[in-house]
Amino acid sequence: MIKKIKLGIFNILRHYVKSYVTGNLGKVVEKDDYLVCYVKKGKIKNHKFHNYITCTGIKEKDKELAKIYKLYKKVYYIFDDLDFNNNEITIFGYGDNSEIVIKNCKFNYGLTINALGNCTVDNCYIASQCNLNFHAKNLTFKNMDVNNTLKYAGFDLQVSFSAEENLSLENCNIGKMNEKIKVFLYSLQNINLFNTKIVADIVKCSTKTLDSHNSSSVKAKEKIEIEGKILNNLSMVASQCCQAKS
């Protein structure tokens, strides 16, 4: 009987610890080797000008607590079908033991991502109320259109995609010829373009290898600058194209 009572108390506490160590951002579902936190908009603390969302994974100070309750696992943060219609959103991902997946969401005042772990953005609407900056260890953008939504107000948009390891753009359309937009692609390892079209005033790319698939193309009104080795055929059109030696 005492063992059953202790086990019951342990499981009740474990439920609360599970939410605590993942940042209290939403419902947590446990798998054998990882935890999945389904982020709820109501759990996000509002700030005066921005919404800052911090996906910490399990922090070092909570490591021992997580181990006691057998919860020291990788954490996936899932943003699914959320509409952010009041403020610009900044999502931080601290700790390489966490991964962020953002899908079917609307960011009506812009989005910034800065993640130490991996991040995937899939089928989202992102308005360009400000310059857009996306960074992660491994960054994947797919099924996305990114445009200068303030082009008629004379706004110049700068979009930056960067990754510590690999950057992948899949089934994406970035920019249009009648927009003022600059696109920057950075990766310390590889950039993969799959069925992706980039149209901008200036396109700059820095990587070890740029791999192009399925009729991907880059067009620029002014210039295209690529530092790195180009694999496969990448269609490039600009008044000035240059490739630095890899």
DRENLUMSE-821849 format. One line per 3 residues: their letters; for each residue x, y, z of N, C-alpha, C. Coordinates in steps of 0.05 Angstrom, whole numbers, plus 5000, padded with zeros to 4 digits. Layout:
REM residues N
a	X Y Z X Y Z X Y Z; ...
***
This chain:
REM residues 246
mik	5017 4976 5000 5000 5000 5000 5017 5025 5000; 5038 5026 5017 5056 5049 5019 5070 5053 4992; 5078 5031 4980 5092 5033 4954 5073 5045 4933
kik	5048 5036 4934 5028 5047 4914 5024 5077 4919; 5023 5085 4944 5019 5114 4950 5043 5130 4941; 5067 5120 4946 5091 5133 4937 5093 5135 4907
lgi	5085 5113 4893 5085 5113 4864 5064 5133 4853; 5041 5135 4867 5021 5154 4858 5030 5182 4861; 5043 5188 4883 5054 5215 4888 5076 5222 4868
fni	5093 5202 4862 5115 5205 4843 5103 5212 4815; 5082 5198 4807 5071 5203 4780 5057 5230 4779; 5044 5238 4801 5032 5265 4801 5053 5287 4799
lrh	5074 5284 4815 5096 5303 4813 5110 5303 4786; 5113 5279 4775 5126 5276 4749 5110 5291 4727; 5084 5291 4729 5067 5306 4710 5074 5336 4710
yvk	5076 5347 4734 5082 5375 4737 5111 5382 4729; 5129 5364 4736 5157 5367 4729 5161 5367 4698; 5145 5350 4685 5146 5348 4656 5140 5375 4642
syv	5120 5388 4653 5113 5415 4642 5133 5436 4650; 5143 5434 4674 5162 5454 4684 5188 5453 4668; 5200 5429 4664 5226 5428 4651 5225 5434 4621
tgn	5201 5434 4610 5198 5441 4581 5189 5470 4578; 5186 5485 4599 5181 5513 4598 5152 5522 4600; 5134 5503 4607 5106 5509 4611 5094 5523 4587
lgk	5100 5513 4563 5090 5526 4539 5065 5512 4527; 5058 5488 4538 5035 5474 4527 5035 5445 4536; 5017 5430 4524 5014 5402 4531 5039 5386 4523
vve	5048 5369 4541 5072 5353 4536 5064 5324 4534; 5073 5312 4511 5068 5283 4506 5094 5269 4507; 5096 5248 4523 5121 5233 4526 5123 5209 4507
kdd	5146 5207 4494 5153 5184 4478 5176 5170 4491; 5184 5147 4480 5205 5132 4492 5231 5147 4495; 5239 5162 4473 5265 5175 4473 5263 5205 4473
ylv	5240 5217 4473 5238 5246 4471 5211 5255 4482; 5209 5281 4486 5184 5294 4495 5175 5313 4473; 5148 5314 4470 5137 5333 4450 5120 5353 4465
cyv	5126 5379 4462 5111 5400 4474 5095 5414 4452; 5069 5412 4454 5051 5425 4435 5045 5453 4446; 5057 5473 4434 5056 5500 4444 5027 5511 4441
kkg	5018 5524 4463 4992 5537 4463 4996 5567 4464; 4981 5581 4448 4984 5610 4447 4978 5623 4474; 4959 5612 4489 4952 5623 4515 4975 5621 4536
kik	4994 5603 4531 5016 5600 4550 5039 5620 4545; 5038 5634 4523 5060 5652 4516 5056 5679 4530; 5077 5688 4544 5075 5713 4558 5077 5737 4539
nhk	5059 5755 4541 5059 5779 4523 5077 5801 4534; 5091 5813 4516 5108 5836 4522 5095 5861 4508; 5105 5884 4515 5092 5908 4505 5094 5911 4475
fhn	5118 5905 4464 5121 5909 4435 5124 5882 4420; 5135 5862 4433 5140 5836 4419 5130 5813 4436; 5126 5791 4423 5122 5766 4436 5148 5750 4434
yit	5161 5745 4457 5186 5729 4457 5179 5701 4467; 5183 5682 4451 5177 5654 4458 5204 5639 4461; 5208 5628 4484 5234 5615 4490 5230 5585 4493
ctg	5241 5570 4474 5239 5541 4475 5266 5531 4485; 5268 5526 4511 5294 5522 4523 5305 5493 4521; 5287 5474 4516 5295 5447 4521 5298 5443 4551
ike	5312 5423 4560 5316 5420 4589 5342 5434 4596; 5340 5455 4612 5363 5471 4619 5382 5456 4638; 5406 5465 4638 5427 5452 4655 5419 5452 4684
kdk	5406 5474 4693 5399 5475 4722 5376 5456 4729; 5361 5446 4708 5339 5427 4713 5347 5399 4705; 5372 5395 4698 5381 5369 4688 5377 5347 4709
ela	5386 5352 4733 5384 5332 4754 5355 5326 4762; 5339 5347 4763 5310 5342 4768 5298 5325 4747; 5304 5330 4722 5293 5314 4700 5302 5285 4702
kiy	5327 5281 4710 5337 5254 4712 5323 5239 4735; 5318 5252 4757 5304 5240 4779 5277 5229 4770; 5263 5244 4753 5237 5235 4744 5238 5222 4716
kly	5262 5214 4708 5266 5200 4683 5255 5215 4659; 5261 5241 4659 5251 5258 4638 5273 5272 4622; 5298 5264 4627 5319 5278 4613 5321 5268 4584
kkv	5306 5281 4567 5304 5272 4539 5305 5296 4520; 5308 5291 4495 5305 5312 4475 5277 5322 4475; 5274 5349 4469 5247 5361 4469 5241 5372 4441
yyi	5218 5365 4431 5208 5377 4406 5186 5397 4413; 5188 5421 4403 5168 5441 4407 5152 5444 4381; 5126 5439 4382 5109 5439 4358 5091 5464 4359
fdd	5094 5482 4340 5075 5504 4336 5057 5496 4312; 5032 5491 4317 5014 5481 4296 4989 5497 4295; 4983 5509 4272 4958 5523 4267 4953 5545 4288
ldf	4973 5562 4293 4971 5584 4311 4971 5610 4295; 4954 5629 4303 4952 5655 4289 4962 5677 4307; 4985 5689 4300 4996 5711 4316 4989 5737 4301
nnn	4969 5750 4310 4958 5773 4295 4962 5800 4308; 4978 5801 4330 4980 5826 4344 5009 5837 4344; 5029 5820 4345 5056 5829 4348 5075 5814 4331
eit	5099 5825 4327 5121 5810 4315 5129 5788 4335; 5136 5765 4324 5143 5742 4341 5173 5736 4338; 5186 5732 4361 5214 5723 4362 5214 5696 4377
ifg	5225 5676 4363 5226 5649 4375 5255 5642 4380; 5262 5638 4405 5289 5630 4413 5289 5600 4419; 5310 5586 4410 5313 5558 4417 5340 5554 4430
ygd	5340 5552 4456 5365 5549 4471 5370 5519 4477; 5394 5510 4472 5401 5482 4477 5398 5465 4452; 5419 5450 4446 5418 5433 4422 5403 5407 4427
nse	5391 5404 4452 5375 5381 4457 5345 5387 4453; 5340 5408 4438 5312 5415 4431 5310 5420 4401; 5286 5416 4390 5281 5420 4362 5254 5434 4359
ivi	5253 5453 4340 5228 5469 4336 5216 5462 4309; 5190 5457 4310 5175 5452 4285 5151 5472 4285; 5150 5489 4264 5130 5509 4261 5114 5504 4235
knc	5089 5498 4237 5073 5491 4213 5045 5502 4214; 5036 5510 4191 5008 5520 4187 5002 5543 4205; 5022 5561 4210 5018 5584 4227 5017 5610 4211
kfn	5006 5631 4223 5005 5657 4211 5020 5677 4229; 5039 5691 4218 5054 5711 4232 5049 5738 4217; 5029 5752 4227 5019 5775 4212 5036 5800 4216
ygl	5055 5799 4235 5073 5822 4239 5102 5815 4238; 5108 5792 4225 5136 5785 4222 5145 5763 4241; 5168 5751 4235 5179 5729 4251 5209 5729 4250
tin	5221 5725 4273 5250 5721 4276 5255 5695 4290; 5274 5679 4280 5281 5654 4293 5310 5653 4299; 5317 5646 4324 5346 5642 4331 5347 5617 4349
alg	5355 5595 4336 5355 5569 4350 5382 5556 4349; 5390 5546 4372 5415 5531 4373 5412 5502 4363; 5387 5492 4364 5381 5466 4353 5370 5468 4325
nct	5356 5447 4317 5344 5446 4290 5317 5460 4290; 5310 5471 4266 5284 5484 4263 5273 5479 4235; 5247 5473 4234 5233 5469 4209 5209 5488 4208
vdn	5206 5503 4186 5183 5520 4182 5168 5510 4158; 5143 5503 4161 5128 5489 4139 5101 5501 4136; 5096 5511 4111 5069 5520 4103 5058 5542 4122
cyi	5074 5563 4126 5066 5585 4143 5064 5611 4127; 5048 5629 4137 5046 5656 4126 5062 5675 4144; 5081 5690 4131 5097 5708 4147 5097 5735 4133
asq	5084 5755 4146 5084 5782 4135 5110 5796 4140; 5118 5813 4122 5144 5826 4125 5140 5855 4136; 5132 5856 4161 5130 5882 4174 5158 5893 4183
cnl	5177 5875 4181 5205 5882 4188 5223 5863 4172; 5249 5867 4174 5267 5848 4161 5264 5821 4174; 5267 5800 4159 5263 5773 4168 5289 5759 4171
nfh	5294 5747 4195 5319 5734 4201 5313 5706 4213; 5324 5685 4200 5320 5658 4209 5346 5644 4212; 5352 5634 4237 5377 5620 4242 5372 5596 4259
akn	5386 5574 4252 5385 5549 4268 5410 5532 4262; 5414 5512 4278 5435 5493 4272 5431 5480 4245; 5408 5468 4241 5399 5459 4215 5372 5472 4210
ltf	5369 5487 4188 5345 5502 4183 5332 5492 4158; 5306 5486 4159 5290 5477 4136 5266 5494 4132; 5263 5506 4109 5239 5521 4101 5226 5505 4078
knm	5200 5499 4081 5187 5485 4059 5158 5493 4055; 5149 5492 4030 5121 5499 4023 5115 5527 4032; 5132 5546 4025 5130 5573 4034 5132 5593 4012
dvn	5118 5615 4014 5121 5639 3998 5130 5662 4017; 5151 5675 4011 5160 5698 4027 5162 5722 4008; 5146 5743 4014 5145 5767 3997 5147 5792 4013
ntl	5153 5814 3999 5153 5840 4011 5124 5850 4012; 5111 5847 4035 5083 5854 4037 5079 5884 4040; 5100 5899 4043 5098 5928 4045 5112 5942 4021
kya	5112 5928 3999 5126 5939 3975 5113 5965 3965; 5087 5968 3968 5074 5992 3958 5078 6016 3977; 5089 6011 4000 5096 6032 4019 5125 6040 4016
gfd	5139 6029 3996 5167 6035 3991 5186 6021 4010; 5177 6000 4023 5194 5986 4043 5213 5967 4029; 5239 5969 4037 5259 5950 4027 5261 5927 4047
lqv	5258 5903 4037 5258 5879 4054 5285 5864 4052; 5295 5856 4074 5319 5839 4075 5312 5813 4088; 5317 5791 4075 5311 5764 4085 5337 5749 4088
sfs	5342 5739 4112 5366 5724 4117 5360 5696 4127; 5370 5675 4113 5368 5648 4122 5397 5639 4129; 5401 5628 4153 5428 5620 4160 5427 5595 4177
aee	5448 5578 4174 5450 5553 4189 5479 5547 4197; 5482 5535 4220 5509 5527 4229 5518 5503 4212; 5499 5486 4204 5507 5462 4188 5493 5463 4161
nls	5467 5456 4159 5454 5453 4134 5429 5471 4132; 5426 5484 4109 5403 5500 4103 5388 5488 4079; 5362 5484 4082 5346 5472 4061 5322 5489 4055
len	5318 5496 4029 5293 5510 4020 5279 5491 4001; 5255 5482 4008 5241 5462 3992 5214 5473 3984; 5208 5473 3958 5182 5482 3948 5176 5510 3958
cni	5195 5528 3954 5192 5555 3964 5193 5575 3941; 5180 5598 3944 5182 5621 3927 5189 5645 3944; 5213 5655 3940 5223 5678 3956 5225 5702 3938
gkm	5207 5722 3942 5208 5747 3928 5196 5747 3901; 5191 5771 3890 5181 5776 3863 5196 5799 3850; 5196 5800 3823 5212 5820 3809 5204 5849 3815
nek	5178 5853 3821 5169 5881 3826 5172 5889 3855; 5186 5873 3871 5190 5879 3900 5219 5888 3905; 5222 5905 3925 5249 5912 3934 5257 5893 3956
ikv	5275 5874 3949 5281 5853 3968 5310 5844 3964; 5324 5838 3986 5351 5827 3985 5350 5801 4000; 5362 5780 3989 5362 5754 4001 5390 5744 4007
fly	5394 5735 4032 5420 5725 4040 5418 5696 4050; 5435 5679 4040 5435 5651 4047 5463 5644 4058; 5464 5634 4083 5490 5627 4095 5488 5599 4107
slq	5509 5583 4103 5511 5558 4117 5540 5550 4118; 5548 5539 4141 5576 5530 4143 5581 5503 4129; 5560 5489 4122 5563 5464 4108 5550 5464 4081
nin	5524 5459 4080 5510 5456 4054 5484 5472 4052; 5479 5482 4029 5453 5494 4023 5440 5478 4001; 5415 5470 4006 5400 5453 3988 5376 5468 3978
lfn	5373 5471 3952 5350 5484 3939 5335 5462 3924; 5310 5458 3932 5293 5438 3918 5267 5451 3909; 5264 5452 3883 5240 5465 3871 5235 5492 3884
tki	5256 5508 3885 5255 5534 3898 5263 5556 3879; 5248 5578 3879 5253 5601 3861 5258 5626 3879; 5281 5639 3874 5288 5663 3889 5289 5686 3869
vad	5274 5707 3874 5274 5731 3857 5278 5755 3875; 5299 5771 3869 5306 5793 3887 5322 5814 3872; 5328 5836 3886 5347 5856 3875 5375 5845 3877
ivk	5382 5834 3900 5409 5824 3905 5405 5797 3920; 5421 5777 3911 5422 5751 3924 5451 5745 3931; 5456 5740 3957 5483 5732 3965 5482 5705 3979
cst	5501 5688 3973 5502 5661 3984 5530 5654 3992; 5533 5643 4016 5559 5634 4025 5556 5606 4038; 5571 5587 4027 5569 5559 4037 5592 5543 4026
ktl	5595 5518 4035 5615 5500 4023 5604 5490 3997; 5579 5480 3997 5567 5470 3972 5538 5480 3970; 5530 5487 3946 5503 5495 3939 5492 5474 3920
dsh	5472 5459 3930 5461 5437 3915 5433 5444 3905; 5429 5442 3879 5404 5450 3867 5390 5426 3854; 5363 5425 3859 5347 5403 3848 5321 5413 3837
nss	5311 5398 3818 5283 5402 3808 5278 5431 3799; 5295 5440 3780 5291 5466 3767 5290 5490 3786; 5307 5489 3806 5309 5513 3823 5323 5535 3808
svk	5317 5560 3815 5328 5583 3800 5332 5607 3819; 5351 5624 3811 5357 5648 3825 5358 5671 3804; 5342 5692 3808 5342 5715 3791 5346 5740 3808
ake	5361 5759 3797 5366 5784 3811 5367 5807 3792; 5355 5830 3800 5356 5854 3783 5384 5864 3781; 5399 5863 3803 5426 5875 3804 5447 5853 3802
kie	5451 5837 3824 5473 5818 3823 5467 5794 3841; 5481 5773 3833 5482 5748 3848 5511 5742 3856; 5516 5738 3882 5543 5731 3891 5541 5705 3906
ieg	5558 5685 3896 5558 5659 3909 5586 5651 3916; 5590 5645 3942 5615 5635 3951 5612 5606 3959; 5624 5588 3944 5620 5559 3949 5617 5544 3923
kil	5619 5519 3924 5617 5501 3901 5588 5495 3894; 5581 5499 3868 5554 5494 3859 5552 5466 3848; 5534 5450 3859 5529 5423 3850 5503 5422 3833
nnl	5503 5406 3812 5480 5404 3793 5477 5431 3780; 5456 5433 3764 5452 5458 3748 5433 5477 3763; 5443 5500 3769 5426 5521 3781 5422 5543 3761
smv	5398 5549 3754 5392 5570 3736 5396 5597 3750; 5413 5614 3738 5419 5640 3750 5417 5662 3729; 5402 5683 3735 5398 5705 3716 5402 5731 3732
asq	5420 5748 3723 5425 5774 3736 5442 5791 3718; 5441 5817 3722 5459 5834 3706 5488 5829 3713; 5493 5820 3737 5520 5813 3746 5519 5788 3763
ccq	5533 5768 3754 5536 5743 3769 5565 5737 3775; 5571 5730 3799 5599 5723 3805 5599 5700 3825; 5619 5683 3823 5623 5660 3841 5651 5660 3851
aks	5655 5662 3877 5681 5661 3889 5691 5632 3888; 5717 5629 3888 5728 5602 3888 5723 5588 3914; 5715 5563 3913 5708 5548 3937 5733 5536 3949
***
